[in-house]
Amino acid sequence: MAPIRKGEYMIQTNSQSSARLNLQHYWVKESLGYLLHPDIPVPENAKVADIATGTGIWPVSFSRLPAVPSTVQIDGFDITDAMFPPPDWLPSNVSLRTLDILQPVPDELKGQYDVVCIRYFGVLIRNNDPEFVLRNLVDLLKPGGYIQWMESDIYNQTVVKSTHSALYGVTTTLEQHLPSWRQYLDSSELRYDWLKTLPTICKSIGMSEAKLYTPKIFPAMRFTASYAVLGAWEELSYKFLDERPDKFLGSGPELREKIDGFRREVAQGAALDLGFYVTVARK
Ligand SMILES: C[S@@+](CC[C@H](N)C(=O)[O-])C[C@H]1O[C@@H](n2cnc3c(N)ncnc32)[C@H](O)[C@@H]1O
């Protein structure tokens, strides 16, 4: 049986995860320079959805942009409300509610949105096949509406080292670990090749103007991004490996001990490098 079963979310949804996701939002925003790609128009009375919203940080942050008037309604959806701020702490044009995007979209949400965003949902996509989720996203859109799907390729992440680091030219334990990480993802049918073909898949289901953008992480954010990834691995170790040790990643305590070492290497100037894949397409 796959280490991560179909439909299972590999990380947690607790206070650590909330802090990590909001930190992730920060380095992603600094790297991309936008929350919504400038190709996507936002009419004055637009309805915008953010799917798998986590803490709701994208809707909250988007609502605060000077270019987004308070007449724009922004709805965040997630399978769980565990990380949502209370409704009375949200901006008046932001709402958060639960929705399982792996299930067919409820009739009352069909065709409601001008823009549908999804970010960091790749951990739920199996066998390189995002089409089912994509069709659900498209169901939410009005005719002529846009999707933005943003991911980082966590399968093909690499290690970079500062030329000022004592680790420059040295093979780190973090580098040595990456093949086991890939084997773990492989055994869970979690591949990220679909990120490159998503625009083609969009076109194959009748969408237009499909384009892929591949910005790079802003180098000054590499430490922050690396600590966030290591935090996610730690969450995975608690969520799955304590009960289900894995032949590639080992037991929870074993992986956590390695992560302590990876953190020391990051502090010395080694970092995980992750590319971004942003697909924009129109219904
Ligand atoms: C890596 S987090 C990304 C959160 C947010 N998009 C962001 O970028 O900050 C993935 C989110 O997907 C949610 N999730 C998992 N399975 C889901 C499902 N079937 N439908 C909707 N959301 C789901 C998790 O609860 C989690 O909040």
The ligand as a Tripos MOL2 file, in Angstrom:
@<TRIPOS>MOLECULE
LIG
   27    29     1     0     0
SMALL
NO_CHARGES

@<TRIPOS>ATOM
      1 C1         -0.2640   23.0240    1.5630 C.3       1 LIG1
      2 S1         -1.8060   23.6660    2.1800 S.3       1 LIG1
      3 C2         -1.9490   25.1200    1.1710 C.3       1 LIG1
      4 C3         -2.8200   26.1900    1.7940 C.3       1 LIG1
      5 C4         -2.9990   27.4630    0.9820 C.3       1 LIG1
      6 N1         -3.4610   27.1690   -0.3680 N.3       1 LIG1
      7 C5         -1.7610   28.3000    0.9290 C.2       1 LIG1
      8 O1         -1.1210   28.3730   -0.1270 O.co2     1 LIG1
      9 O2         -1.4180   28.9170    1.9610 O.co2     1 LIG1
     10 C6         -3.0020   22.5540    1.4750 C.3       1 LIG1
     11 C7         -4.4040   22.7740    1.9920 C.3       1 LIG1
     12 O3         -5.2550   21.8500    1.3000 O.3       1 LIG1
     13 C8         -6.3010   21.5000    2.1820 C.3       1 LIG1
     14 N2         -6.9720   20.3010    1.6670 N.ar      1 LIG1
     15 C9         -6.5680   19.0210    1.7520 C.ar      1 LIG1
     16 N3         -7.4470   18.2100    1.1140 N.ar      1 LIG1
     17 C10        -8.4310   19.0190    0.6130 C.ar      1 LIG1
     18 C11        -9.6050   18.7750   -0.1340 C.ar      1 LIG1
     19 N4         -9.9450   17.5380   -0.5130 N.pl3     1 LIG1
     20 N5        -10.3930   19.8380   -0.4840 N.ar      1 LIG1
     21 C12       -10.0640   21.0930   -0.0970 C.ar      1 LIG1
     22 N6         -8.9410   21.3840    0.6190 N.ar      1 LIG1
     23 C13        -8.1340   20.3620    0.9660 C.ar      1 LIG1
     24 C14        -5.5760   21.3130    3.5150 C.3       1 LIG1
     25 O4         -6.4720   21.3360    4.6160 O.3       1 LIG1
     26 C15        -4.5990   22.4890    3.4910 C.3       1 LIG1
     27 O5         -5.1550   23.6170    4.1170 O.3       1 LIG1
@<TRIPOS>BOND
     1     1     2 1
     2     2     3 1
     3     2    10 1
     4     3     4 1
     5     4     5 1
     6     5     6 1
     7     5     7 1
     8     7     8 2
     9     7     9 1
    10    10    11 1
    11    11    12 1
    12    11    26 1
    13    12    13 1
    14    13    14 1
    15    13    24 1
    16    14    15 ar
    17    14    23 ar
    18    15    16 ar
    19    16    17 ar
    20    17    18 ar
    21    17    23 ar
    22    18    19 1
    23    18    20 ar
    24    20    21 ar
    25    21    22 ar
    26    22    23 ar
    27    24    25 1
    28    24    26 1
    29    26    27 1
@<TRIPOS>SUBSTRUCTURE
     1 LIG1         1 GROUP 0 **** ****
